[in-house]
Amino acid sequence: MIRPHARDGERVAVYGQAYGQVYSGTPGARCPSPWGSEAPVGKLDHVKKNMRRIALASLATAALTAAVVPVTATASSAATPSGASRQAALQKAVDQLVKDGQPGVIALSRRGDTVTRVTAGVANTATGQKMTPDLRFRIASVTKTFTATVVLQLVAEHRISLDDTVARWLPGVLTRNGNDGRRITVRQLLAQTSGLNEYVQDPRIWQDPARVWKPRELVDIAQEKAPLGRPGATWNYSNTNYVLAGMIVEKATGHPFGVELQRRIVKPLRLRHTFLPTADTGFHGSYVHGYFDQYGDVSTMISPSSGWTSGGMVSTVDDVARFQRALVTGKLLPARVQKAMMTTRAVTDDWIKEDYGLGLARVKTSCGFAWGHDGGWPGYRTWSYTSRDGERQAVITYNQSSPELEAKPAFRADITKAIDAALCR
């Protein structure tokens, strides 16, 4: 089985409300875990830790990333389900997420050359528009895998080295409060081992959700604090790493990151509904409306510039699946660079063990290992995973951020069932 991460569903408020006005908690209070055990942490501290995984955060800066973690695989049935029964099981699983309180869900499942798409609920609660598989949505931290792939293609071309320092490409950018770009490598950025702080918790990010941020401004916010540790010493998930990675791509190529993304990945793979906006909050086509608890429809309220190359992309389930299958099966990177991407570090994230490579995570499922990434943005949550041979895939997204709902063990269990139904059943 694969299960959602223990910190799912926690987030802070919007429109200038202080953290403590939304969540209060006694230090040392225990937060529920989807594994049936509990983790000692105050609610407010938990919210702040969650925010580092959000891939964006302007409106609310709430971490919504449902990281899927490796757990002991369960025994599968001896009988192989038919295509019809697999689709029925997946439909039942996504229907349950809507019954639990999600407005709508899209799920894509692959078995070899057969791709199944199921939906439940609505994409727009105001109009009653049904959820359909072709709709666009914000993929949040799944963006990181795209960013890492662009960087690694430049590595393959010998234009960037994984051992290059940040200062080699961005001199003078990391120089404050003990943050030293001369000591941090490109590899450490992609592997989340730079020791750099997060920027998304800063009130300046979420007090003005429509503000268009420059990447350097986000990095400067992060380096107002001393580093969390020595580069390479520990693993710490930070969106700052991937903003810097995007800046390095621009410096190395002389082109905007979006241009390189289009040229290297989007056009060759014919990802017709995938793009990286900056100032534009629109979707350039029919889209899933995202809802953020009591704040309603926040689909176009947040500038994607606050996520940029760490979490600002828009896509569809089919485009995400096509990209991830091409990447995992070796069609986008040469073998030696692919090996570097898939060289993982065993990490413990909020007491949960998982494997993280260079913008790509490995998880253990009931049908073997799978590779991918997860992502969260106010109003949107996505998981995407692919087996090493590309024969199995799961991409699932839904469209409401609700701390109350996502804190419920039953809802977390239902997410687990949906992912397992898409990938393994």
Sequence and secondary structure as in RCSB ss.txt:
>XXXX:A:sequence
MIRPHARDGERVAVYGQAYGQVYSGTPGARCPSPWGSEAPVGKLDHVKKNMRRIALASLATAALTAAVVPVTATA
SSAATPSGASRQAALQKAVDQLVKDGQPGVIALSRRGDTVTRVTAGVANTATGQKMTPDLRFRIASVTKTFTATV
VLQLVAEHRISLDDTVARWLPGVLTRNGNDGRRITVRQLLAQTSGLNEYVQDPRIWQDPARVWKPRELVDIAQEK
APLGRPGATWNYSNTNYVLAGMIVEKATGHPFGVELQRRIVKPLRLRHTFLPTADTGFHGSYVHGYFDQYGDVST
MISPSSGWTSGGMVSTVDDVARFQRALVTGKLLPARVQKAMMTTRAVTDDWIKEDYGLGLARVKTSCGFAWGHDG
GWPGYRTWSYTSRDGERQAVITYNQSSPELEAKPAFRADITKAIDAALCR
>XXXX:A:secstr
 EE  TTTT    STT  HHHH    TT EEE TTSSEEE  HHHHHHHHGGG S  SSS        EE     
  SS   HHHHHHHHHHHHHHHHHHT SEEEEEEEETTEEEEEEEEEEETTTTEE  TT BEE GGGHHHHHHHH
HHHHHHTTSS TT BHHHHSTTTS STT  TTS BHHHHHHT S    STTSHHHHHSTT    HHHHHHHHTTS
  SS TTTS    HHHHHHHHHHHHHHHSS HHHHHIIIIITTTT TT B  SS    SS B   EEGGG B TT
TS GGGTHHHH  EE HHHHHHHHHHHHTTSSS HHHHHHHT  EEEEETTEEEEE SS EEEEETTEEEEEEEE
EETTEEEEEEEETTSSEEEEEEE EE HHHHT HHHHHHHHHHHHHHHT 
